[in-house]
Amino acid sequence: MRIVVAGGGIGGLALGAGLRRSGHRVAVFDRDTDVTATGGYHITLDDRALRALADLVPQHTLRRLLASGSALRLREPDAFRDHRGRLLGHGPDLAGSASVDVDRVTLRTLLADAVGPDLHLGRHVTGVDHDRAGTPRLLFTDGATESADLVVGADGAHSTIARHLAGGPTNHPAGITGFSGRTHRADLTPTERHRLGPRSALAVGPRGAALYTGFLDPVGNAALDAPDLRASTTTGPTYIWGAMFPDTPATAALRKLRGPALRDALLERYRHHGWAEHTLEVIARADPTSVAAFRFNAAPTRATDLAPWQAGDITALGDAVHATPPTAGMGAGAAIRDAADLITHLDRATTLTEAITGFEAAMRHRGAEALTAAMRVVRLILATNTPLGAAATHLATPLLAAATRLRR
Ligand SMILES: Cc1cc2nc3c(=O)[nH]c(=O)nc-3n(C[C@H](O)[C@H](O)[C@H](O)COP(=O)(O)OP(=O)(O)OC[C@H]3O[C@@H](n4cnc5c(N)ncnc54)[C@H](O)[C@@H]3O)c2cc1C
């Protein structure tokens, strides 16, 4: 069977690698000309995503990925704080966690290596249709076409393929824009280094302002101790942070800024909302070239609302179907699991329609699970942007912080 894939992001590359490995003919097309030209935070891969990857990529690629990943089990439990930096509570103990955080660039590069010559860069897909013989095909900007037995749209949140199948957009803005950046832990003052610690944290303040600081250390906390295999772009303890604000005209204005101007404007925005100066050090000391905006898009959280089309010889996976904000760290893992599951169904079913029907049914549930977890955090943040929510945040957080201090 020949399969063509629109989009060589996380899901499309995972699928391409797995199809090659299982003996199918595949071609993956991405509009990017360089797989390393991808921004964003780190990607969290849980045990289910790692198991899927073990099926999709050669063992050597998986070992390189683990040698380049930061193991969650080696860091302290996550912290929850308010805008003054007060501790409100901790997340679960991570000692038994199999999850790994990996640079988005590293993950994409390793997956691209596994796809090898079947990845075609600089190819912009403009549409999908069936030719006169009824064969599905991709259409490209230069007028070229690529026909196959099965077309898969792995072209992300603004998918051309899923839009064609659904007859319209499959997701909408989630109401929050994220701004990511990276800060070396060594660049922080000793006090702030100690306060943040080797842990990730989420701080939520009034008026929908939130700050996530993800701790990544692929060297000190390597998931696999094999320095010769390491391919991480992060080379020392680093906080990869995500500033989050509700979509308002003021946030839209921030999105137009770049580099140091964007970093300084983010700091001003937090100060305006009453954040304590020390909580902002992680942003103030960031590498200014790393600061960039990401609008969060979200598909519906109900499984029945996902992939609302009849199964056939054109399908889609990942963010194209279940665009997931990064607030639960599950979007990329769900896309990888979609890829593994599609191959399982193709290899087991007796007809293509049976395979795609089974695959899409399971994908709806996978997507809904990731979306429900991510939107819980989005709704919590947005709830502080109402007059009642803002007042409750001001009143309740000092009490919660005091209770946490007493418990300790
Ligand atoms: C820039 C960026 C940064 C992100 N950062 C994070 C993060 O740090 N943490 C996190 O949890 N999630 C992040 N996400 C979301 C997360 O990466 C996705 O949930 C996950 O990658 C889903 O995989 P996917 O393959 O469905 O989509 P993507 O990984 O978004 O891949 C889609 C691919 O399709 C290609 N494409 C789109 N349209 C076309 C077209 N018309 N023709 C050809 N190619 C096309 C794109 O170039 C892209 O490579 C980010 C997404 C993006 C786009």
The ligand as an ORCA input file, in Angstrom:
! r2SCAN-3c Opt
* xyz 0 1
  C       5.598     25.855     16.245
  C       4.883     24.944     17.226
  C       5.366     24.806     18.503
  C       4.739     23.961     19.428
  N       5.253     23.825     20.650
  C       4.721     22.923     21.505
  C       5.312     22.664     22.714
  O       6.345     23.226     22.992
  N       4.764     21.762     23.581
  C       3.627     21.083     23.259
  O       3.146     20.251     24.043
  N       3.039     21.305     22.100
  C       3.574     22.204     21.219
  N       2.990     22.401     20.041
  C       1.866     21.567     19.741
  C       2.373     20.156     19.554
  O       3.623     20.232     18.929
  C       1.326     19.443     18.758
  O       0.263     19.081     19.628
  C       1.884     18.197     18.152
  O       3.079     18.516     17.517
  C       0.867     17.637     17.211
  O       1.548     17.024     16.144
  P       1.023     17.199     14.682
  O       1.949     16.399     13.856
  O      -0.413     16.923     14.619
  O       1.168     18.732     14.322
  P       2.517     19.613     14.155
  O       3.608     19.020     14.942
  O       2.062     20.992     14.395
  O       2.896     19.387     12.624
  C       2.153     19.891     11.541
  C       3.114     19.985     10.368
  O       2.374     20.210      9.192
  C       3.074     21.117      8.378
  N       2.091     21.763      7.521
  C       1.022     22.489      7.875
  N       0.345     22.885      6.808
  C       0.992     22.380      5.733
  C       0.762     22.450      4.337
  N      -0.281     23.107      3.836
  N       1.622     21.818      3.507
  C       2.707     21.132      4.007
  N       2.962     21.051      5.316
  C       2.117     21.656      6.171
  C       3.746     22.063      9.366
  O       4.869     22.685      8.783
  C       4.108     21.123     10.488
  O       5.415     20.637     10.359
  C       3.577     23.262     19.080
  C       3.076     23.409     17.783
  C       3.733     24.224     16.860
  C       3.209     24.355     15.442
*
